[in-house]
Amino acid sequence: MSLSIIQEAIANKKMLCPKCKKPVQKFEKYAETIDAVRDGFNIVEIDSRGSRVTLTCGNDGCDWKERTEYWRNLIED
């Protein structure tokens, strides 16, 4: 679900670079984050509550690139 939100925000130019305030051009290294893993009596439960992604601005003159789990803060409403 988070992956589709990231893809849509970048495609619609709604994810803005915090440095130059222009739309982020690409992302890579997407991963779901795991908050807790419980294994008891052969029952494994995994709680995943977020995701982490590497964002790259890609605009002329801006070299901003960051690995973050707070990517939602960069999406303009």
VEXPA-13076 format. One record per residue (C-alpha): z, y, x. Coordinates in steps of 0.25 Angstrom, whole numbers, padded with zeros to 4 digits, always signed. Layout:
<kolzas>
ZYX
...
</kolzas>
This chain:
<kolzas>
+0000+0000+0000
+0004+0010+0011
-0009+0007+0018
-0018+0011+0006
-0010+0024+0005
-0012+0027+0019
-0027+0024+0018
-0028+0032+0006
-0021+0044+0011
-0030+0044+0024
-0043+0043+0016
-0039+0054+0006
-0034+0063+0018
-0020+0064+0012
-0013+0059+0025
-0011+0071+0034
-0008+0072+0048
+0005+0079+0051
+0000+0086+0063
-0014+0092+0059
-0012+0091+0043
-0026+0084+0042
-0028+0071+0036
-0025+0059+0044
-0038+0051+0048
-0033+0037+0050
-0022+0027+0051
-0020+0014+0059
-0009+0003+0061
-0004+0003+0047
+0008-0007+0045
+0018-0009+0034
+0032-0007+0038
+0043-0018+0036
+0057-0013+0033
+0064-0026+0031
+0061-0041+0032
+0071-0051+0027
+0071-0066+0029
+0081-0074+0021
+0079-0089+0017
+0064-0089+0020
+0062-0076+0011
+0055-0065+0019
+0055-0051+0013
+0048-0039+0019
+0051-0025+0014
+0039-0016+0018
+0042-0001+0014
+0032+0007+0022
+0020+0007+0032
+0017+0013+0046
+0004+0018+0050
-0003+0025+0062
-0009+0038+0057
-0020+0046+0065
-0024+0060+0061
-0038+0059+0067
-0041+0074+0065
-0047+0082+0076
-0037+0088+0085
-0025+0080+0079
-0020+0068+0087
-0009+0064+0077
-0006+0049+0076
+0007+0043+0071
+0012+0029+0067
+0021+0032+0055
+0027+0026+0043
+0028+0039+0036
+0014+0041+0033
+0017+0044+0019
+0022+0058+0023
+0008+0061+0028
+0001+0059+0015
-0002+0072+0007
+0000+0072-0008
</kolzas>
